[in-house]
Amino acid sequence: MNVRVIGRNLMVWNLIAAASLCQQAAVAAETNVGNVGSQRQLFVDRAFFEQAGDIRLQLHPATKTDEKILLPDQPWESATLNWFSVLQDPGVVDKEAKYRMWYECYDVPGWPTNDDISFCYAESRDGIHWTKPQLGLFDYHGNRNNNILFRQIGPANAHSRVHGTGVFIDPTAPPEARYKAVSQGQWKDSDPPYRIAGMVSPDGLTWTRCPKPICDVFADSQYSGFWDSRLGKYVLYGRTFANGGRTLGRSESGSFTEFAPLKQVLQTDSHDPPNSDLYNPAAIRYSVAANVYMMYPSLYRHDPDTLDIRMAVSRDGVHWSYPDQSKAFIALGNAGTWDSKTLYMGQGFIEVGDEHWLYYFGSSLCHNQGELQNFAACTQPRAFSRVVLKRDRFVSVEATGPEGGWFVTPPLRFNGNALHLNVEVRSGGQVRVGVFDEDGKAVPGRNIEDCVAITGDHLDAVVRWKTGADVGSRADQPTRMRIEWTNASLFGFQFATAQPSALK
């Protein structure tokens, strides 16, 4: 790779070569992407590429475990399992449990009625092996030895089942409303009757439905809700409709009980397969990285009637993009397997050590075969499963040119004295970093030429130069980085505080 001395090329840095970069820069400014602090930062879009050469973004599909972590093995699950949420949270029934799951299931005798869904609960110590505790909360055919929370809930004018429930923990709520959920509800005075409903709970087991719809729009599929600390508001995502197809919409509110109608934020376009739309949002704010939102919708291809799972990203929760629209984040299984036709992401994911675990459910039946009788008769029942990827390795920036790739960041303000990179350097490759002030003047001893080349596979590679790793002189000052590499994948960076002895 040719060494480029950035201090001699200040005029180049003042140019933005493409409209797409302008748009990303505008979103970055709105979301304060320049203040990176000491949080992990991800290369999931072009927000950190003020100038770049010979690079592209590459999606890294999650690795299937092929586990069936939850199967329909109880009478009230005799037809199928359906939408679910997973949270990393100490249990209530089992004080040692770390992970909690809420899911819905159907039994054939109750369908189709307003009393055909059981809203159920499961727990796990390790996120892999799940138990269905006997809660004693609901009488199912004369027996309370089950994990059913309820089948119908709400006041007289809204006493009905729930469908497509997304559960989240509200860190700002009083104890009696710490857990919240958004779902489909039914109201007698609405036409059609299905509207977005809200529920609150002190423990995730005993729930109270809000007396009125929290969003007065037609409700179907699963909903995503959470408290967004960046905005100081609640955010709601769900299905919308445009041009005869399913799209995804968003609303925000200072009150959990009242949202304006959803406004469309993501839909299929000319880069997607023809005759396709988006089914469910599975949206989250990625709290351990600054200003990153993720969405895992199912891409529904009407012909040949299949759904796989995609990934979209956002810096503000409103403007969304696909890092790589050409491939699925979770792909369909091989023909004839249990997850070969329809896949849906569960709501939420967990971080275990240096891995992310996400959960989805799949079926060997097509969407248009989704009658409960078909699910009940299927020899491969719908199941919940788990996928894994290394920490923060959702998307990488890759070099496309024969001499490698490079980019220059906008001015960044950070905390700490050490720079870490999440990188996978392959055989014969290397990564080098230069540090510069806002005007492009190299920090003494921290230029590209001074950098000790990084090789190997590292989640937290400390960037070092010939005179050490300390970059504390630039803390809280506008600072640019230039990163150059060959034969490597770059996933993200983080500024952190290290002991002086570790910086030598």
BELWOMO-V726379 format. One record per residue. N is the residue number from 1. PSI is psi as a letter, one per 20 degrees, with the letter a starting at -180 (NA if undefined). Layout:
n=N psi=PSI
n=N psi=PSI
This chain:
n=1 psi=p
n=2 psi=p
n=3 psi=p
n=4 psi=p
n=5 psi=o
n=6 psi=h
n=7 psi=i
n=8 psi=j
n=9 psi=l
n=10 psi=h
n=11 psi=h
n=12 psi=h
n=13 psi=i
n=14 psi=j
n=15 psi=p
n=16 psi=o
n=17 psi=h
n=18 psi=q
n=19 psi=h
n=20 psi=h
n=21 psi=h
n=22 psi=g
n=23 psi=g
n=24 psi=h
n=25 psi=h
n=26 psi=g
n=27 psi=g
n=28 psi=g
n=29 psi=g
n=30 psi=h
n=31 psi=j
n=32 psi=l
n=33 psi=i
n=34 psi=h
n=35 psi=n
n=36 psi=i
n=37 psi=c
n=38 psi=j
n=39 psi=q
n=40 psi=p
n=41 psi=p
n=42 psi=q
n=43 psi=m
n=44 psi=i
n=45 psi=a
n=46 psi=j
n=47 psi=h
n=48 psi=j
n=49 psi=n
n=50 psi=h
n=51 psi=q
n=52 psi=q
n=53 psi=p
n=54 psi=l
n=55 psi=r
n=56 psi=r
n=57 psi=q
n=58 psi=p
n=59 psi=q
n=60 psi=o
n=61 psi=q
n=62 psi=q
n=63 psi=p
n=64 psi=q
n=65 psi=i
n=66 psi=j
n=67 psi=q
n=68 psi=n
n=69 psi=i
n=70 psi=p
n=71 psi=q
n=72 psi=n
n=73 psi=j
n=74 psi=q
n=75 psi=h
n=76 psi=i
n=77 psi=j
n=78 psi=h
n=79 psi=g
n=80 psi=r
n=81 psi=r
n=82 psi=b
n=83 psi=q
n=84 psi=r
n=85 psi=q
n=86 psi=p
n=87 psi=q
n=88 psi=o
n=89 psi=p
n=90 psi=q
n=91 psi=r
n=92 psi=g
n=93 psi=g
n=94 psi=o
n=95 psi=i
n=96 psi=i
n=97 psi=q
n=98 psi=h
n=99 psi=q
n=100 psi=q
n=101 psi=p
n=102 psi=p
n=103 psi=r
n=104 psi=q
n=105 psi=r
n=106 psi=q
n=107 psi=q
n=108 psi=g
n=109 psi=h
n=110 psi=j
n=111 psi=q
n=112 psi=o
n=113 psi=a
n=114 psi=j
n=115 psi=l
n=116 psi=i
n=117 psi=p
n=118 psi=p
n=119 psi=o
n=120 psi=r
n=121 psi=q
n=122 psi=q
n=123 psi=r
n=124 psi=q
n=125 psi=h
n=126 psi=i
n=127 psi=i
n=128 psi=g
n=129 psi=o
n=130 psi=q
n=131 psi=q
n=132 psi=n
n=133 psi=q
n=134 psi=o
n=135 psi=h
n=136 psi=k
n=137 psi=h
n=138 psi=p
n=139 psi=o
n=140 psi=o
n=141 psi=l
n=142 psi=j
n=143 psi=p
n=144 psi=j
n=145 psi=m
n=146 psi=r
n=147 psi=k
n=148 psi=p
n=149 psi=g
n=150 psi=r
n=151 psi=h
n=152 psi=q
n=153 psi=q
n=154 psi=r
n=155 psi=r
n=156 psi=h
n=157 psi=i
n=158 psi=k
n=159 psi=o
n=160 psi=r
n=161 psi=r
n=162 psi=q
n=163 psi=p
n=164 psi=l
n=165 psi=p
n=166 psi=p
n=167 psi=q
n=168 psi=r
n=169 psi=p
n=170 psi=o
n=171 psi=i
n=172 psi=i
n=173 psi=q
n=174 psi=r
n=175 psi=h
n=176 psi=i
n=177 psi=k
n=178 psi=h
n=179 psi=p
n=180 psi=q
n=181 psi=q
n=182 psi=q
n=183 psi=a
n=184 psi=p
n=185 psi=r
n=186 psi=p
n=187 psi=p
n=188 psi=h
n=189 psi=j
n=190 psi=q
n=191 psi=o
n=192 psi=r
n=193 psi=i
n=194 psi=p
n=195 psi=r
n=196 psi=p
n=197 psi=q
n=198 psi=q
n=199 psi=q
n=200 psi=q
n=201 psi=q
n=202 psi=h
n=203 psi=i
n=204 psi=j
n=205 psi=g
n=206 psi=p
n=207 psi=q
n=208 psi=p
n=209 psi=q
n=210 psi=q
n=211 psi=h
n=212 psi=q
n=213 psi=q
n=214 psi=i
n=215 psi=p
n=216 psi=m
n=217 psi=r
n=218 psi=p
n=219 psi=p
n=220 psi=r
n=221 psi=a
n=222 psi=q
n=223 psi=q
n=224 psi=p
n=225 psi=q
n=226 psi=r
n=227 psi=p
n=228 psi=o
n=229 psi=h
n=230 psi=h
n=231 psi=h
n=232 psi=k
n=233 psi=r
n=234 psi=q
n=235 psi=p
n=236 psi=p
n=237 psi=q
n=238 psi=a
n=239 psi=p
n=240 psi=r
n=241 psi=q
n=242 psi=p
n=243 psi=k
n=244 psi=j
n=245 psi=r
n=246 psi=p
n=247 psi=a
n=248 psi=p
n=249 psi=r
n=250 psi=q
n=251 psi=q
n=252 psi=q
n=253 psi=q
n=254 psi=i
n=255 psi=p
n=256 psi=h
n=257 psi=i
n=258 psi=o
n=259 psi=q
n=260 psi=r
n=261 psi=q
n=262 psi=p
n=263 psi=p
n=264 psi=p
n=265 psi=i
n=266 psi=p
n=267 psi=r
n=268 psi=q
n=269 psi=a
n=270 psi=i
n=271 psi=i
n=272 psi=r
n=273 psi=q
n=274 psi=q
n=275 psi=l
n=276 psi=q
n=277 psi=a
n=278 psi=p
n=279 psi=g
n=280 psi=q
n=281 psi=g
n=282 psi=l
n=283 psi=q
n=284 psi=q
n=285 psi=p
n=286 psi=n
n=287 psi=h
n=288 psi=i
n=289 psi=q
n=290 psi=p
n=291 psi=l
n=292 psi=p
n=293 psi=q
n=294 psi=q
n=295 psi=p
n=296 psi=m
n=297 psi=q
n=298 psi=p
n=299 psi=o
n=300 psi=o
n=301 psi=o
n=302 psi=h
n=303 psi=o
n=304 psi=k
n=305 psi=m
n=306 psi=q
n=307 psi=p
n=308 psi=r
n=309 psi=p
n=310 psi=r
n=311 psi=p
n=312 psi=q
n=313 psi=q
n=314 psi=q
n=315 psi=i
n=316 psi=i
n=317 psi=i
n=318 psi=g
n=319 psi=o
n=320 psi=q
n=321 psi=r
n=322 psi=p
n=323 psi=h
n=324 psi=o
n=325 psi=i
n=326 psi=i
n=327 psi=r
n=328 psi=q
n=329 psi=g
n=330 psi=o
n=331 psi=q
n=332 psi=q
n=333 psi=r
n=334 psi=q
n=335 psi=p
n=336 psi=i
n=337 psi=r
n=338 psi=h
n=339 psi=k
n=340 psi=i
n=341 psi=g
n=342 psi=p
n=343 psi=p
n=344 psi=p
n=345 psi=p
n=346 psi=r
n=347 psi=p
n=348 psi=q
n=349 psi=r
n=350 psi=q
n=351 psi=p
n=352 psi=o
n=353 psi=c
n=354 psi=k
n=355 psi=q
n=356 psi=p
n=357 psi=p
n=358 psi=q
n=359 psi=q
n=360 psi=r
n=361 psi=q
n=362 psi=r
n=363 psi=q
n=364 psi=j
n=365 psi=q
n=366 psi=r
n=367 psi=g
n=368 psi=i
n=369 psi=j
n=370 psi=l
n=371 psi=q
n=372 psi=h
n=373 psi=h
n=374 psi=g
n=375 psi=g
n=376 psi=h
n=377 psi=i
n=378 psi=p
n=379 psi=i
n=380 psi=n
n=381 psi=q
n=382 psi=p
n=383 psi=q
n=384 psi=q
n=385 psi=r
n=386 psi=q
n=387 psi=q
n=388 psi=q
n=389 psi=q
n=390 psi=q
n=391 psi=p
n=392 psi=j
n=393 psi=l
n=394 psi=g
n=395 psi=q
n=396 psi=q
n=397 psi=p
n=398 psi=q
n=399 psi=q
n=400 psi=i
n=401 psi=q
n=402 psi=h
n=403 psi=j
n=404 psi=a
n=405 psi=r
n=406 psi=q
n=407 psi=q
n=408 psi=p
n=409 psi=q
n=410 psi=r
n=411 psi=p
n=412 psi=q
n=413 psi=p
n=414 psi=r
n=415 psi=q
n=416 psi=a
n=417 psi=j
n=418 psi=q
n=419 psi=p
n=420 psi=q
n=421 psi=q
n=422 psi=o
n=423 psi=q
n=424 psi=o
n=425 psi=p
n=426 psi=r
n=427 psi=p
n=428 psi=i
n=429 psi=r
n=430 psi=r
n=431 psi=p
n=432 psi=q
n=433 psi=p
n=434 psi=q
n=435 psi=p
n=436 psi=q
n=437 psi=a
n=438 psi=h
n=439 psi=j
n=440 psi=j
n=441 psi=p
n=442 psi=p
n=443 psi=p
n=444 psi=p
n=445 psi=j
n=446 psi=k
n=447 psi=r
n=448 psi=g
n=449 psi=h
n=450 psi=i
n=451 psi=p
n=452 psi=o
n=453 psi=p
n=454 psi=p
n=455 psi=r
n=456 psi=a
n=457 psi=o
n=458 psi=p
n=459 psi=h
n=460 psi=m
n=461 psi=p
n=462 psi=p
n=463 psi=p
n=464 psi=q
n=465 psi=r
n=466 psi=h
n=467 psi=j
n=468 psi=a
n=469 psi=i
n=470 psi=p
n=471 psi=j
n=472 psi=h
n=473 psi=i
n=474 psi=j
n=475 psi=p
n=476 psi=j
n=477 psi=q
n=478 psi=o
n=479 psi=p
n=480 psi=q
n=481 psi=q
n=482 psi=p
n=483 psi=p
n=484 psi=q
n=485 psi=r
n=486 psi=q
n=487 psi=l
n=488 psi=q
n=489 psi=p
n=490 psi=p
n=491 psi=h
n=492 psi=a
n=493 psi=r
n=494 psi=p
n=495 psi=p
n=496 psi=r
n=497 psi=p
n=498 psi=q
n=499 psi=q
n=500 psi=h
n=501 psi=h
n=502 psi=i
n=503 psi=i
n=504 psi=NA
